Amino acid sequence: MWIVGHSDGSQLAQLGALRYARVSGPAAVGGVVLFGPSRVGSRGFAKYYNTVLGPKTVYDSYGRDPALAYSYPMSDVRPPL
């Protein structure tokens, strides 16, 4: 299953993807695509999420998105290189 979210929906996509991975197994998640994602959870959550789904998660955002200006830089979630 692929899970996609935009803006505030990206938060729900991340939470839903992690929940689905815990119930069905990480292999059941084909990928997570986030557009304009904002921060979800604490540093501990980010670390756990990256352990389970980090390699399957990609995001795209516009550099001047005001929602990201106050939320995303505080997150430990980093884009894949």
Summary of the structure (lengths in Angstrom):
residues: 81
radius of gyration: 11.8
end to end distance: 23.1
largest distance: 36.6
contacts: 227
relative contact order: 0.22
helix: 53%
strand: 17%
